[in-house]
Amino acid sequence: MPDPSLLPTLAVSPEQLKLISFGPRRDIVAALANEPGLSARDLAARLHRPVTGVYRHLDILAGAGLIRATGERRGASRPEGLFALSFATFSTVEATATPEGRDALAQAAARYAAATARKFKRAIDDGSARLNTRDANTGFSVMDLQLDRAGVEVLHRLMRDFVVKARKLRVRQQPDLETISVTILFAPEP
């Protein structure tokens, strides 16, 4: 039985996978995963982007069924629409049944990894990285594992447990929060 924090799940298409792997939309999806009920203005401030561009990306994501409007709140001059993810998680299982879907997954993985690597470098360069401390906010780990199929199944279970537990760590609407990007890639050696 899947963990309830991972339900419901949307089986994304290759096209949806491509949409959510593009920088601004990836950031919007991540922000809404952490805190549903944000307005375009909230998202623009968090992502340091112009609100007009955020509206364009919200329209694309909503049109693809990845996010939804959840209501309105009073704005400075008019009501502001609020948005949330349409589903708690996205699954690529069905999308990767096709060559197009597998290619979209490879592109998405490369984009996510590159985005995390850029954040890593910026944290080092701007001095916001805390390294080698109990509360380190920057780091990486690399390991080569020799696994049989049973070992790969255990690895999947461990990663799923990690995702479930990490999601439960989320804290919302407090000052001095840090957004920590975690990207896990694994692949066999050719």
Secondary structure, DSSP 8 states (H G I E B T S, - for coil): ---GGG-SEEE--HHHHHHHHSHHHHHHHHHHHHSSSEEHHHHHHHHT--HHHHHHHHHHHHHTTSEEEEEEE--SSS-EEEEEESSSEEE-TTGGGSHHHHHHHHHHHHHHHHHHHHHHHHHHHHT----SSTT-------------HHHHHHHHHHHHHHHHHHHTT---S-TT--------------
